[in-house]
């Protein structure tokens, strides 16, 4: 890209320009174009203490001359002395200040990507300013639900990309971020399902699955296999198991007990043929099915919840953001 510089000689003798945003591995450059024939040309540029000189003769009008400057990302200014002797005897001398900004290649870090169902956004980290995003929303069977381009004008750093389509129907978002001539694409799935089930109920202070509770897990396993068959070709289906307790005992003990309960259910499913990745977390007393006072024994609170998704349950799913542990 050429950027013209305004000078007193611009309209009558010489046109000047620079590359305003040299890309990766590209050198900054100073361009000079005479508007009438030049007999002799001398250019002396200083960029961060480095000198670049050019001497040239017999330049026809409107022929561009390029002076390539050294690339140093700590140096973004230069000063050039220009002396042009025209064939009619006129001589023009001037100092031309230059300034540019190195462009950063746009890339996306998905390491801390997260979705927010309430805000209807997916947040990622970008290495450069993002001008716009092209977003395609796919539903089950990879049917296109919606497609549009949205202006962002934000970054570098955290960039929030809006959902398109109804979040309840979106299985996969295909996003292309654009910054000038640079772009970076990624896919992200905000999709998750809360698996309806009959709660496996545990005895007080126990993580053992009683024999009379196993039929409930048989039904869960059937549903999980159906989900994998329906969505597994589009997204990696991951199972998240949230273990819970009642309010009997101290909070620390209950947190550890609930984690054991979640792992017990995960191991049962694995041993009975579920082959997908499983993640567990113990929520202790924080996800009560029945609100009770402290120290109350209630079997309905000694349970587990099951969610599936390509990523951890997003904000707005009813499950807090936590560090899930792989089984």
Phi and psi in degrees as GROMACS dihedral restraints (atoms count N, CA, C in turn):
[ dihedral_restraints ]
;  ai    aj    ak    al  type     phi  dphi    fc
    3     4     5     6     1  -105.1    20    10
    4     5     6     7     1   133.6    20    10
    6     7     8     9     1  -119.3    20    10
    7     8     9    10     1   121.6    20    10
    9    10    11    12     1   -77.3    20    10
   10    11    12    13     1   140.8    20    10
   12    13    14    15     1  -101.8    20    10
   13    14    15    16     1   136.8    20    10
   15    16    17    18     1   -83.4    20    10
   16    17    18    19     1   122.5    20    10
   18    19    20    21     1  -139.9    20    10
   19    20    21    22     1   167.1    20    10
   21    22    23    24     1   -67.1    20    10
   22    23    24    25     1   -21.6    20    10
   24    25    26    27     1   -95.2    20    10
   25    26    27    28     1    -2.6    20    10
   27    28    29    30     1   -56.1    20    10
   28    29    30    31     1   -46.5    20    10
   30    31    32    33     1   -76.8    20    10
   31    32    33    34     1   -21.7    20    10
   33    34    35    36     1  -119.3    20    10
   34    35    36    37     1   -30.9    20    10
   36    37    38    39     1  -122.7    20    10
   37    38    39    40     1   -50.3    20    10
   39    40    41    42     1  -137.2    20    10
   40    41    42    43     1   138.6    20    10
   42    43    44    45     1  -106.4    20    10
   43    44    45    46     1   135.1    20    10
   45    46    47    48     1  -118.1    20    10
   46    47    48    49     1   151.8    20    10
   48    49    50    51     1  -157.2    20    10
   49    50    51    52     1   165.4    20    10
   51    52    53    54     1  -138.9    20    10
   52    53    54    55     1   166.9    20    10
   54    55    56    57     1   -86.9    20    10
   55    56    57    58     1   109.6    20    10
   57    58    59    60     1   -71.7    20    10
   58    59    60    61     1   -26.0    20    10
   60    61    62    63     1  -139.9    20    10
   61    62    63    64     1    78.8    20    10
   63    64    65    66     1   -58.1    20    10
   64    65    66    67     1   132.6    20    10
   66    67    68    69     1   -78.4    20    10
   67    68    69    70     1  -178.8    20    10
   69    70    71    72     1   -55.5    20    10
   70    71    72    73     1   129.1    20    10
   72    73    74    75     1    69.0    20    10
   73    74    75    76     1     8.7    20    10
   75    76    77    78     1   -98.0    20    10
   76    77    78    79     1   137.4    20    10
   78    79    80    81     1   -83.7    20    10
   79    80    81    82     1   146.5    20    10
   81    82    83    84     1   -66.8    20    10
   82    83    84    85     1   152.7    20    10
   84    85    86    87     1  -143.5    20    10
   85    86    87    88     1   147.9    20    10
   87    88    89    90     1  -111.8    20    10
   88    89    90    91     1   128.6    20    10
   90    91    92    93     1  -113.5    20    10
   91    92    93    94     1   140.0    20    10
   93    94    95    96     1  -133.5    20    10
   94    95    96    97     1   128.5    20    10
   96    97    98    99     1  -130.5    20    10
   97    98    99   100     1   114.2    20    10
   99   100   101   102     1   -76.1    20    10
  100   101   102   103     1   144.8    20    10
  102   103   104   105     1   -91.2    20    10
  103   104   105   106     1    -6.4    20    10
  105   106   107   108     1  -146.1    20    10
  106   107   108   109     1   166.5    20    10
  108   109   110   111     1   -59.7    20    10
  109   110   111   112     1   136.5    20    10
  111   112   113   114     1  -112.2    20    10
  112   113   114   115     1   135.6    20    10
  114   115   116   117     1   -86.9    20    10
  115   116   117   118     1   -47.3    20    10
  117   118   119   120     1  -137.5    20    10
  118   119   120   121     1   143.8    20    10
  120   121   122   123     1  -135.4    20    10
  121   122   123   124     1   132.3    20    10
  123   124   125   126     1  -129.8    20    10
  124   125   126   127     1   128.7    20    10
  126   127   128   129     1  -130.7    20    10
  127   128   129   130     1   132.0    20    10
  129   130   131   132     1  -130.8    20    10
  130   131   132   133     1   109.1    20    10
  132   133   134   135     1  -109.6    20    10
  133   134   135   136     1   140.3    20    10
  135   136   137   138     1  -120.6    20    10
  136   137   138   139     1   119.0    20    10
  138   139   140   141     1  -127.5    20    10
  139   140   141   142     1   102.0    20    10
  141   142   143   144     1    62.9    20    10
  142   143   144   145     1    33.9    20    10
  144   145   146   147     1    89.8    20    10
  145   146   147   148     1    -7.8    20    10
  147   148   149   150     1   -96.9    20    10
  148   149   150   151     1   130.7    20    10
  150   151   152   153     1  -102.3    20    10
  151   152   153   154     1   138.7    20    10
  153   154   155   156     1  -127.8    20    10
  154   155   156   157     1   122.1    20    10
  156   157   158   159     1  -116.9    20    10
  157   158   159   160     1   149.2    20    10
  159   160   161   162     1  -141.8    20    10
  160   161   162   163     1   133.0    20    10
  162   163   164   165     1  -127.2    20    10
  163   164   165   166     1   132.6    20    10
  165   166   167   168     1  -147.7    20    10
  166   167   168   169     1   151.0    20    10
  168   169   170   171     1  -128.4    20    10
  169   170   171   172     1   159.6    20    10
  171   172   173   174     1    53.1    20    10
  172   173   174   175     1    68.3    20    10
  174   175   176   177     1  -106.8    20    10
  175   176   177   178     1   121.9    20    10
  177   178   179   180     1   -73.0    20    10
  178   179   180   181     1   151.0    20    10
  180   181   182   183     1   -56.0    20    10
  181   182   183   184     1   138.5    20    10
  183   184   185   186     1    73.0    20    10
  184   185   186   187     1    10.2    20    10
  186   187   188   189     1   -89.5    20    10
  187   188   189   190     1   121.7    20    10
  189   190   191   192     1   -79.9    20    10
  190   191   192   193     1   137.4    20    10
  192   193   194   195     1  -111.2    20    10
  193   194   195   196     1   133.5    20    10
  195   196   197   198     1  -112.8    20    10
  196   197   198   199     1   130.1    20    10
  198   199   200   201     1  -114.3    20    10
  199   200   201   202     1   109.9    20    10
  201   202   203   204     1   -84.8    20    10
  202   203   204   205     1   126.8    20    10
  204   205   206   207     1   -99.0    20    10
  205   206   207   208     1   156.2    20    10
  207   208   209   210     1   -67.4    20    10
  208   209   210   211     1   142.8    20    10
  210   211   212   213     1   -87.4    20    10
  211   212   213   214     1   120.5    20    10
  213   214   215   216     1  -148.4    20    10
  214   215   216   217     1   108.8    20    10
  216   217   218   219     1   -68.0    20    10
  217   218   219   220     1    -6.9    20    10
  219   220   221   222     1   -89.4    20    10
  220   221   222   223     1    -9.3    20    10
  222   223   224   225     1  -116.9    20    10
  223   224   225   226     1   120.8    20    10
  225   226   227   228     1  -128.9    20    10
  226   227   228   229     1    17.8    20    10
  228   229   230   231     1  -138.5    20    10
  229   230   231   232     1   158.3    20    10
  231   232   233   234     1  -155.9    20    10
  232   233   234   235     1   163.0    20    10
  234   235   236   237     1  -129.9    20    10
  235   236   237   238     1   130.1    20    10
  237   238   239   240     1  -121.5    20    10
  238   239   240   241     1   131.0    20    10
  240   241   242   243     1   -95.3    20    10
  241   242   243   244     1   128.8    20    10
  243   244   245   246     1  -123.0    20    10
  244   245   246   247     1   130.1    20    10
  246   247   248   249     1  -128.9    20    10
  247   248   249   250     1   120.3    20    10
  249   250   251   252     1  -121.2    20    10
  250   251   252   253     1   126.0    20    10
  252   253   254   255     1  -105.4    20    10
  253   254   255   256     1   116.9    20    10
  255   256   257   258     1   -86.6    20    10
  256   257   258   259     1   159.5    20    10
  258   259   260   261     1   -65.4    20    10
  259   260   261   262     1   -20.7    20    10
  261   262   263   264     1   -86.7    20    10
  262   263   264   265     1     3.5    20    10
  264   265   266   267     1   100.4    20    10
  265   266   267   268     1   -14.8    20    10
  267   268   269   270     1   -67.1    20    10
  268   269   270   271     1   145.9    20    10
  270   271   272   273     1  -127.2    20    10
  271   272   273   274     1   132.2    20    10
  273   274   275   276     1  -119.2    20    10
  274   275   276   277     1   129.7    20    10
  276   277   278   279     1  -125.6    20    10
  277   278   279   280     1   138.3    20    10
  279   280   281   282     1  -162.8    20    10
  280   281   282   283     1   153.6    20    10
  282   283   284   285     1   -97.5    20    10
  283   284   285   286     1   131.7    20    10
  285   286   287   288     1  -119.5    20    10
  286   287   288   289     1   112.5    20    10
  288   289   290   291     1   -79.8    20    10
  289   290   291   292     1   140.5    20    10
  291   292   293   294     1  -122.6    20    10
  292   293   294   295     1   147.9    20    10
  294   295   296   297     1  -149.6    20    10
  295   296   297   298     1   139.9    20    10
  297   298   299   300     1  -147.2    20    10
  298   299   300   301     1   172.8    20    10
  300   301   302   303     1  -138.3    20    10
  301   302   303   304     1   122.8    20    10
  303   304   305   306     1   -67.1    20    10
  304   305   306   307     1   131.7    20    10
  306   307   308   309     1   -82.7    20    10
  307   308   309   310     1   146.5    20    10
  309   310   311   312     1  -102.7    20    10
  310   311   312   313     1   133.4    20    10
  312   313   314   315     1   -61.9    20    10
  313   314   315   316     1   131.0    20    10
  315   316   317   318     1   -78.5    20    10
  316   317   318   319     1   125.5    20    10
  318   319   320   321     1  -142.1    20    10
  319   320   321   322     1   162.8    20    10
  321   322   323   324     1  -122.6    20    10
  322   323   324   325     1   133.3    20    10
  324   325   326   327     1  -102.8    20    10
  325   326   327   328     1   115.8    20    10
  327   328   329   330     1   -94.9    20    10
  328   329   330   331     1     5.8    20    10
  330   331   332   333     1   -58.0    20    10
  331   332   333   334     1   -34.0    20    10
  333   334   335   336     1  -120.8    20    10
  334   335   336   337     1    27.7    20    10
  336   337   338   339     1   -62.7    20    10
  337   338   339   340     1   142.5    20    10
  339   340   341   342     1  -149.0    20    10
  340   341   342   343     1   152.7    20    10
  342   343   344   345     1  -113.3    20    10
  343   344   345   346     1   149.4    20    10
  345   346   347   348     1  -129.2    20    10
  346   347   348   349     1   107.2    20    10
  348   349   350   351     1   -67.5    20    10
  349   350   351   352     1   -32.5    20    10
  351   352   353   354     1   -71.6    20    10
  352   353   354   355     1   -42.8    20    10
  354   355   356   357     1   -81.8    20    10
  355   356   357   358     1   -13.7    20    10
  357   358   359   360     1    58.2    20    10
  358   359   360   361     1    52.5    20    10
  360   361   362   363     1  -138.4    20    10
  361   362   363   364     1   156.5    20    10
  363   364   365   366     1  -119.0    20    10
  364   365   366   367     1   127.5    20    10
  366   367   368   369     1  -108.9    20    10
  367   368   369   370     1   128.4    20    10
  369   370   371   372     1  -131.2    20    10
  370   371   372   373     1   173.6    20    10
  372   373   374   375     1  -108.9    20    10
  373   374   375   376     1   128.6    20    10
  375   376   377   378     1  -117.4    20    10
  376   377   378   379     1   147.4    20    10
  378   379   380   381     1   -83.9    20    10
  379   380   381   382     1    -9.5    20    10
  381   382   383   384     1  -146.4    20    10
  382   383   384   385     1   170.7    20    10
  384   385   386   387     1   -62.7    20    10
  385   386   387   388     1   137.9    20    10
  387   388   389   390     1  -108.6    20    10
  388   389   390   391     1   121.4    20    10
  390   391   392   393     1   -82.0    20    10
  391   392   393   394     1   -45.6    20    10
  393   394   395   396     1  -153.5    20    10
  394   395   396   397     1   165.6    20    10
  396   397   398   399     1  -132.6    20    10
  397   398   399   400     1   134.3    20    10
  399   400   401   402     1  -100.1    20    10
  400   401   402   403     1   123.6    20    10
  402   403   404   405     1  -124.9    20    10
  403   404   405   406     1   129.8    20    10
  405   406   407   408     1  -118.2    20    10
  406   407   408   409     1   126.7    20    10
  408   409   410   411     1  -104.9    20    10
  409   410   411   412     1   125.5    20    10
  411   412   413   414     1  -108.7    20    10
  412   413   414   415     1   142.9    20    10
  414   415   416   417     1  -104.1    20    10
  415   416   417   418     1  -165.4    20    10
  417   418   419   420     1   -58.5    20    10
  418   419   420   421     1   142.6    20    10
  420   421   422   423     1    74.3    20    10
  421   422   423   424     1    12.3    20    10
  423   424   425   426     1    57.8    20    10
  424   425   426   427     1    34.9    20    10
  426   427   428   429     1   -76.4    20    10
  427   428   429   430     1   132.9    20    10
  429   430   431   432     1   -73.8    20    10
  430   431   432   433     1   117.6    20    10
  432   433   434   435     1   -87.3    20    10
  433   434   435   436     1   -41.4    20    10
  435   436   437   438     1  -158.1    20    10
  436   437   438   439     1   156.6    20    10
  438   439   440   441     1  -152.9    20    10
  439   440   441   442     1   128.8    20    10
  441   442   443   444     1  -162.2    20    10
  442   443   444   445     1   165.7    20    10
  444   445   446   447     1  -110.9    20    10
  445   446   447   448     1   130.6    20    10
  447   448   449   450     1  -123.5    20    10
  448   449   450   451     1   142.3    20    10
  450   451   452   453     1   -80.6    20    10
  451   452   453   454     1   137.9    20    10
  453   454   455   456     1  -118.0    20    10
  454   455   456   457     1   -60.3    20    10
  456   457   458   459     1    62.7    20    10
  457   458   459   460     1    48.2    20    10
  459   460   461   462     1  -146.4    20    10
  460   461   462   463     1   165.8    20    10
  462   463   464   465     1   104.3    20    10
  463   464   465   466     1   172.4    20    10
  465   466   467   468     1   -70.0    20    10
  466   467   468   469     1   169.5    20    10
  468   469   470   471     1   108.2    20    10
  469   470   471   472     1  -147.7    20    10
  471   472   473   474     1   -68.8    20    10
  472   473   474   475     1   130.9    20    10
  474   475   476   477     1  -127.4    20    10
  475   476   477   478     1   124.2    20    10
  477   478   479   480     1   -99.5    20    10
  478   479   480   481     1   120.7    20    10
  480   481   482   483     1  -104.0    20    10
  481   482   483   484     1   126.9    20    10
  483   484   485   486     1   -73.4    20    10
  484   485   486   487     1   149.3    20    10
  486   487   488   489     1   -66.3    20    10
  487   488   489   490     1   151.6    20    10
  489   490   491   492     1  -119.9    20    10
  490   491   492   493     1   148.6    20    10
  492   493   494   495     1    82.9    20    10
  493   494   495   496     1   171.9    20    10
  495   496   497   498     1   -76.7    20    10
  496   497   498   499     1   120.2    20    10
  498   499   500   501     1   -53.7    20    10
  499   500   501   502     1   -27.6    20    10
  501   502   503   504     1   -68.2    20    10
  502   503   504   505     1   -21.5    20    10
  504   505   506   507     1  -106.0    20    10
  505   506   507   508     1   -14.9    20    10
  507   508   509   510     1   -77.7    20    10
  508   509   510   511     1   124.0    20    10
  510   511   512   513     1   -99.3    20    10
  511   512   513   514     1   -36.8    20    10
  513   514   515   516     1  -146.2    20    10
  514   515   516   517     1   135.4    20    10
  516   517   518   519     1  -108.2    20    10
  517   518   519   520     1   127.4    20    10
  519   520   521   522     1  -107.3    20    10
  520   521   522   523     1   113.0    20    10
  522   523   524   525     1  -119.6    20    10
  523   524   525   526     1   133.0    20    10
  525   526   527   528     1  -118.9    20    10
  526   527   528   529     1   115.6    20    10
  528   529   530   531     1   -91.9    20    10
  529   530   531   532     1   139.8    20    10
  531   532   533   534     1  -126.3    20    10
  532   533   534   535     1   137.9    20    10
  534   535   536   537     1  -140.6    20    10
  535   536   537   538     1   100.9    20    10
  537   538   539   540     1    60.1    20    10
  538   539   540   541     1  -123.4    20    10
  540   541   542   543     1   -92.3    20    10
  541   542   543   544     1     3.5    20    10
  543   544   545   546     1  -103.3    20    10
  544   545   546   547     1   150.8    20    10
  546   547   548   549     1  -148.8    20    10
  547   548   549   550     1   160.2    20    10
  549   550   551   552     1  -150.8    20    10
  550   551   552   553     1   134.7    20    10
  552   553   554   555     1  -114.2    20    10
  553   554   555   556     1   153.7    20    10
  555   556   557   558     1  -155.0    20    10
  556   557   558   559     1   161.0    20    10
  558   559   560   561     1  -118.0    20    10
  559   560   561   562     1   146.3    20    10
  561   562   563   564     1  -146.8    20    10
  562   563   564   565     1   139.5    20    10
  564   565   566   567     1  -111.8    20    10
  565   566   567   568     1   112.4    20    10
  567   568   569   570     1   -85.5    20    10
  568   569   570   571     1     1.1    20    10
  570   571   572   573     1   -67.6    20    10
  571   572   573   574     1   138.2    20    10
  573   574   575   576     1  -153.1    20    10
  574   575   576   577     1   157.5    20    10
  576   577   578   579     1  -130.8    20    10
  577   578   579   580     1   134.7    20    10
  579   580   581   582     1   -89.1    20    10
  580   581   582   583     1   113.8    20    10
  582   583   584   585     1   -75.9    20    10
  583   584   585   586     1   113.5    20    10
  585   586   587   588     1   -63.4    20    10
  586   587   588   589     1   140.0    20    10
  588   589   590   591     1  -163.6    20    10
  589   590   591   592     1   161.6    20    10
  591   592   593   594     1   -87.0    20    10
  592   593   594   595     1   127.8    20    10
  594   595   596   597     1   -64.7    20    10
  595   596   597   598     1   131.3    20    10
  597   598   599   600     1   -71.8    20    10
  598   599   600   601     1   120.7    20    10
  600   601   602   603     1  -103.1    20    10
  601   602   603   604     1   129.1    20    10
  603   604   605   606     1   -99.0    20    10
  604   605   606   607     1   151.3    20    10
  606   607   608   609     1   -67.7    20    10
  607   608   609   610     1   157.9    20    10
  609   610   611   612     1   -57.7    20    10
  610   611   612   613     1   133.0    20    10
  612   613   614   615     1    58.2    20    10
  613   614   615   616     1    34.1    20    10
  615   616   617   618     1  -133.9    20    10
  616   617   618   619     1   149.0    20    10
  618   619   620   621     1  -115.5    20    10
  619   620   621   622     1    15.0    20    10
  621   622   623   624     1   -84.7    20    10
  622   623   624   625     1   131.6    20    10
  624   625   626   627     1   -85.1    20    10
  625   626   627   628     1   113.6    20    10
  627   628   629   630     1   -69.0    20    10
  628   629   630   631     1   150.3    20    10
  630   631   632   633     1   -58.0    20    10
  631   632   633   634     1   -36.2    20    10
  633   634   635   636     1   -76.3    20    10
  634   635   636   637     1     1.0    20    10
  636   637   638   639     1  -103.9    20    10
  637   638   639   640     1   -10.5    20    10
  639   640   641   642     1   -68.0    20    10
  640   641   642   643     1   -27.8    20    10
  642   643   644   645     1   -59.5    20    10
  643   644   645   646     1   -29.1    20    10
  645   646   647   648     1   -66.2    20    10
  646   647   648   649     1   -38.4    20    10
  648   649   650   651     1   -73.9    20    10
  649   650   651   652     1   -28.9    20    10
  651   652   653   654     1   -59.8    20    10
  652   653   654   655     1   -43.4    20    10
  654   655   656   657     1   -66.2    20    10
  655   656   657   658     1   -40.8    20    10
  657   658   659   660     1   -60.8    20    10
  658   659   660   661     1   -42.7    20    10
  660   661   662   663     1   -61.8    20    10
  661   662   663   664     1   -40.1    20    10
  663   664   665   666     1   -61.5    20    10
  664   665   666   667     1   -44.1    20    10
  666   667   668   669     1   -65.5    20    10
  667   668   669   670     1   -39.7    20    10
  669   670   671   672     1   -62.8    20    10
  670   671   672   673     1   -42.5    20    10
  672   673   674   675     1   -64.6    20    10
  673   674   675   676     1   -34.6    20    10
  675   676   677   678     1   -66.6    20    10
  676   677   678   679     1   -41.0    20    10
  678   679   680   681     1   -63.1    20    10
  679   680   681   682     1   -44.7    20    10
  681   682   683   684     1   -61.6    20    10
  682   683   684   685     1   -42.1    20    10
  684   685   686   687     1   -63.5    20    10
  685   686   687   688     1   -34.5    20    10
  687   688   689   690     1   -81.9    20    10
  688   689   690   691     1   -40.1    20    10
  690   691   692   693     1  -114.4    20    10
  691   692   693   694     1   -11.2    20    10
  693   694   695   696     1   -63.1    20    10
  694   695   696   697     1   -23.8    20    10
  696   697   698   699     1   -78.5    20    10
  697   698   699   700     1   -14.2    20    10
  699   700   701   702     1  -101.5    20    10
  700   701   702   703     1   -41.7    20    10
  702   703   704   705     1  -138.4    20    10
  703   704   705   706     1   155.3    20    10
  705   706   707   708     1   -74.0    20    10
  706   707   708   709     1   112.3    20    10
  708   709   710   711     1   -81.2    20    10
  709   710   711   712     1   117.8    20    10
  711   712   713   714     1  -116.5    20    10
  712   713   714   715     1   140.4    20    10
  714   715   716   717     1  -101.2    20    10
  715   716   717   718     1   129.2    20    10
  717   718   719   720     1  -115.1    20    10
  718   719   720   721     1   121.7    20    10
  720   721   722   723     1  -112.2    20    10
  721   722   723   724     1   122.5    20    10
  723   724   725   726     1  -106.7    20    10
  724   725   726   727     1   111.7    20    10
  726   727   728   729     1   -84.3    20    10
  727   728   729   730     1   147.1    20    10
  729   730   731   732     1  -136.9    20    10
  730   731   732   733     1   161.4    20    10
  732   733   734   735     1  -135.8    20    10
  733   734   735   736     1   171.6    20    10
  735   736   737   738     1   -85.8    20    10
  736   737   738   739     1  -167.3    20    10
  738   739   740   741     1   -98.3    20    10
  739   740   741   742     1     9.1    20    10
  741   742   743   744     1   -76.4    20    10
  742   743   744   745     1   132.2    20    10
  744   745   746   747     1    93.2    20    10
  745   746   747   748     1   170.4    20    10
  747   748   749   750     1   -80.6    20    10
  748   749   750   751     1   161.0    20    10
  750   751   752   753     1   -62.7    20    10
  751   752   753   754     1   -39.6    20    10
  753   754   755   756     1   -63.2    20    10
  754   755   756   757     1   -44.6    20    10
  756   757   758   759     1   -63.4    20    10
  757   758   759   760     1   -42.1    20    10
  759   760   761   762     1   -67.4    20    10
  760   761   762   763     1   -32.8    20    10
  762   763   764   765     1   -63.4    20    10
  763   764   765   766     1   -43.6    20    10
  765   766   767   768     1   -69.1    20    10
  766   767   768   769     1   -40.1    20    10
  768   769   770   771     1   -62.9    20    10
  769   770   771   772     1   -43.3    20    10
  771   772   773   774     1   -65.7    20    10
  772   773   774   775     1   -33.6    20    10
  774   775   776   777     1   -66.0    20    10
  775   776   777   778     1   -38.9    20    10
  777   778   779   780     1   -64.5    20    10
  778   779   780   781     1   -39.1    20    10
  780   781   782   783     1   -63.2    20    10
  781   782   783   784     1   -42.5    20    10
  783   784   785   786     1   -62.9    20    10
  784   785   786   787     1   -41.4    20    10
  786   787   788   789     1   -67.5    20    10
  787   788   789   790     1   -36.1    20    10
  789   790   791   792     1   -60.0    20    10
  790   791   792   793     1   -43.5    20    10
  792   793   794   795     1   -67.6    20    10
  793   794   795   796     1   -41.6    20    10
  795   796   797   798     1   -61.1    20    10
  796   797   798   799     1   -43.0    20    10
  798   799   800   801     1   -65.3    20    10
  799   800   801   802     1   -38.0    20    10
  801   802   803   804     1   -61.7    20    10
  802   803   804   805     1   -46.1    20    10
  804   805   806   807     1   -63.2    20    10
  805   806   807   808     1   -41.2    20    10
  807   808   809   810     1   -63.4    20    10
  808   809   810   811     1   -43.6    20    10
  810   811   812   813     1   -69.1    20    10
  811   812   813   814     1   -16.3    20    10
  813   814   815   816     1  -107.4    20    10
  814   815   816   817     1    18.4    20    10
  816   817   818   819     1   110.7    20    10
  817   818   819   820     1    -3.1    20    10
  819   820   821   822     1   -77.5    20    10
  820   821   822   823     1   123.3    20    10
  822   823   824   825     1  -106.8    20    10
  823   824   825   826     1    -3.8    20    10
  825   826   827   828     1   -76.0    20    10
  826   827   828   829     1   163.6    20    10
  828   829   830   831     1   -65.7    20    10
  829   830   831   832     1   140.2    20    10
  831   832   833   834     1  -123.7    20    10
  832   833   834   835     1   135.8    20    10
  834   835   836   837     1  -126.5    20    10
  835   836   837   838     1   143.1    20    10
  837   838   839   840     1  -130.5    20    10
  838   839   840   841     1   158.2    20    10
  840   841   842   843     1  -156.8    20    10
  841   842   843   844     1   142.5    20    10
  843   844   845   846     1   -97.9    20    10
  844   845   846   847     1   118.5    20    10
  846   847   848   849     1   -98.3    20    10
  847   848   849   850     1     0.5    20    10
  849   850   851   852     1    56.4    20    10
  850   851   852   853     1  -127.5    20    10
  852   853   854   855     1   -90.9    20    10
  853   854   855   856     1     4.9    20    10
  855   856   857   858     1   -82.7    20    10
  856   857   858   859     1   -12.3    20    10
  858   859   860   861     1  -124.2    20    10
  859   860   861   862     1    62.0    20    10
  861   862   863   864     1   -70.6    20    10
  862   863   864   865     1   134.5    20    10
  864   865   866   867     1   -75.5    20    10
  865   866   867   868     1   -35.1    20    10
  867   868   869   870     1  -124.8    20    10
  868   869   870   871     1   119.5    20    10
  870   871   872   873     1   -69.3    20    10
  871   872   873   874     1   123.9    20    10
  873   874   875   876     1  -134.0    20    10
  874   875   876   877     1   168.8    20    10
  876   877   878   879     1   -77.5    20    10
  877   878   879   880     1   173.2    20    10
  879   880   881   882     1   -67.8    20    10
  880   881   882   883     1   140.5    20    10
  882   883   884   885     1    81.3    20    10
  883   884   885   886     1    12.7    20    10
  885   886   887   888     1   -96.2    20    10
  886   887   888   889     1   128.0    20    10
  888   889   890   891     1   -82.9    20    10
  889   890   891   892     1   112.0    20    10
  891   892   893   894     1  -138.9    20    10
  892   893   894   895     1   113.0    20    10
  894   895   896   897     1   -62.5    20    10
  895   896   897   898     1   -27.6    20    10
  897   898   899   900     1   -66.0    20    10
  898   899   900   901     1   -20.1    20    10
  900   901   902   903     1   -88.9    20    10
  901   902   903   904     1    -8.4    20    10
  903   904   905   906     1   -94.7    20    10
  904   905   906   907     1    82.3    20    10
  906   907   908   909     1  -149.2    20    10
  907   908   909   910     1  -171.0    20    10
  909   910   911   912     1  -146.3    20    10
  910   911   912   913     1   152.1    20    10
  912   913   914   915     1  -112.1    20    10
  913   914   915   916     1   150.9    20    10
  915   916   917   918     1  -126.2    20    10
  916   917   918   919     1   126.8    20    10
  918   919   920   921     1  -130.9    20    10
  919   920   921   922     1   144.9    20    10
  921   922   923   924     1  -120.9    20    10
  922   923   924   925     1   148.2    20    10
  924   925   926   927     1  -174.8    20    10
  925   926   927   928     1   169.6    20    10
  927   928   929   930     1   -80.2    20    10
  928   929   930   931     1   -20.7    20    10
  930   931   932   933     1  -137.6    20    10
  931   932   933   934     1   167.7    20    10
  933   934   935   936     1   -55.0    20    10
  934   935   936   937     1   151.5    20    10
  936   937   938   939     1   -50.4    20    10
  937   938   939   940     1   126.3    20    10
  939   940   941   942     1   -78.2    20    10
  940   941   942   943     1   167.4    20    10
  942   943   944   945     1   -58.1    20    10
  943   944   945   946     1   137.4    20    10
  945   946   947   948     1    96.0    20    10
  946   947   948   949     1    -3.8    20    10
  948   949   950   951     1   -85.4    20    10
  949   950   951   952     1   -11.3    20    10
  951   952   953   954     1    94.7    20    10
  952   953   954   955     1    -7.3    20    10
  954   955   956   957     1  -114.0    20    10
  955   956   957   958     1   124.6    20    10
  957   958   959   960     1   -61.6    20    10
  958   959   960   961     1   155.1    20    10
  960   961   962   963     1   -72.3    20    10
  961   962   963   964     1   124.9    20    10
  963   964   965   966     1  -141.1    20    10
  964   965   966   967     1   173.2    20    10
  966   967   968   969     1   -89.7    20    10
  967   968   969   970     1   100.4    20    10
  969   970   971   972     1   -75.1    20    10
  970   971   972   973     1   144.3    20    10
  972   973   974   975     1  -106.7    20    10
  973   974   975   976     1   129.2    20    10
  975   976   977   978     1   -69.1    20    10
  976   977   978   979     1   141.4    20    10
